[in-house]
């Protein structure tokens, strides 16, 4: 059974069968396309058209609203050493050899 062609809007339909172009692909994109082509056993033209259709559909849809990241605070207890004097606090924490 032959594959049915996707119906495009009227304006785009004029160019559907005649547009030809040369694309220069980044190495990672070319490798991903080659991998997909081998795993799906389809031609490059069909694969590129499918990937572009999916990408265009995803890019045209509204972005999902992201929830802001929240950091929860926790009680750590009272401060056990005086940190007004940083050198003294380091001497206590790391020993006198830190100097």
C-alpha positions as CSV (number, residue, x, y, z in Angstrom):
1,X,0.0,0.0,0.0
2,X,1.6,3.4,-1.0
3,X,2.3,5.9,1.7
4,X,-0.1,8.8,1.6
5,X,1.4,12.2,1.4
6,X,0.8,14.6,4.3
7,X,-1.5,17.4,3.2
8,X,0.2,20.8,3.6
9,X,-1.5,24.2,3.9
10,X,-2.3,25.7,0.5
11,X,0.6,28.3,0.4
12,X,3.2,25.7,1.3
13,X,1.7,23.2,-1.1
14,X,3.0,25.1,-4.0
15,X,6.6,24.4,-3.0
16,X,6.1,20.9,-1.6
17,X,7.2,19.0,-4.7
18,X,9.7,21.5,-6.2
19,X,11.9,22.8,-3.3
20,X,15.5,21.5,-3.4
21,X,18.3,22.8,-1.3
22,X,21.8,21.9,-0.1
23,X,22.3,21.6,3.6
24,X,25.6,21.8,5.5
25,X,25.1,19.6,8.6
26,X,27.2,19.8,11.7
27,X,29.1,16.5,12.4
28,X,27.0,15.6,15.3
29,X,23.8,16.1,13.4
30,X,25.1,14.1,10.4
31,X,26.1,11.2,12.7
32,X,22.7,11.2,14.4
33,X,20.9,11.2,11.1
34,X,23.2,8.3,9.8
35,X,22.4,6.3,13.0
36,X,18.7,6.9,12.6
37,X,18.8,6.0,8.9
38,X,20.5,2.7,9.7
39,X,18.2,1.8,12.6
40,X,15.0,2.7,10.8
41,X,16.1,1.4,7.3
42,X,14.7,4.5,5.5
43,X,16.1,6.9,3.0
44,X,17.9,10.1,4.0
45,X,15.3,12.3,2.2
46,X,12.4,10.7,4.1
47,X,14.3,10.8,7.4
48,X,15.3,14.5,7.1
49,X,11.7,15.4,6.2
50,X,10.3,13.5,9.2
51,X,12.9,15.0,11.6
52,X,12.2,18.5,10.3
53,X,8.4,18.1,10.5
54,X,8.7,16.9,14.1
55,X,11.1,19.7,15.0
56,X,9.0,22.4,13.4
57,X,5.8,21.1,15.2
58,X,7.7,21.1,18.5
59,X,9.1,24.5,18.0
60,X,5.7,25.9,17.0
61,X,4.0,24.7,20.1
62,X,4.0,26.9,23.2
63,X,6.8,26.4,25.7
64,X,5.9,24.6,28.9
65,X,6.0,26.9,31.9
66,X,8.8,25.8,34.2
67,X,8.4,25.8,37.9
68,X,11.0,27.9,39.7
69,X,13.6,26.0,41.6
70,X,13.2,26.3,45.4
71,X,15.9,25.4,47.9
72,X,14.5,24.3,51.3
73,X,16.2,25.7,54.3
74,X,17.0,23.5,57.3
75,X,17.9,24.3,60.8
76,X,21.6,23.6,61.4
77,X,21.6,24.5,65.1
78,X,23.5,27.3,66.8
79,X,27.0,28.4,65.6
80,X,29.5,26.6,67.7
81,X,32.6,28.8,67.1
82,X,33.1,32.5,66.7
83,X,33.7,33.4,63.1
84,X,34.3,37.1,63.7
85,X,38.0,36.3,63.5
86,X,38.5,34.3,60.3
87,X,42.1,33.4,61.0
88,X,41.2,32.0,64.5
89,X,38.3,30.0,63.0
90,X,40.6,28.5,60.4
91,X,43.2,27.7,63.0
92,X,40.5,25.8,65.0
93,X,39.0,24.1,62.0
94,X,42.3,23.2,60.1
95,X,44.9,23.3,62.8
96,X,47.7,25.8,63.2
97,X,49.5,24.5,60.1
98,X,47.2,26.4,57.7
99,X,49.3,29.6,57.9
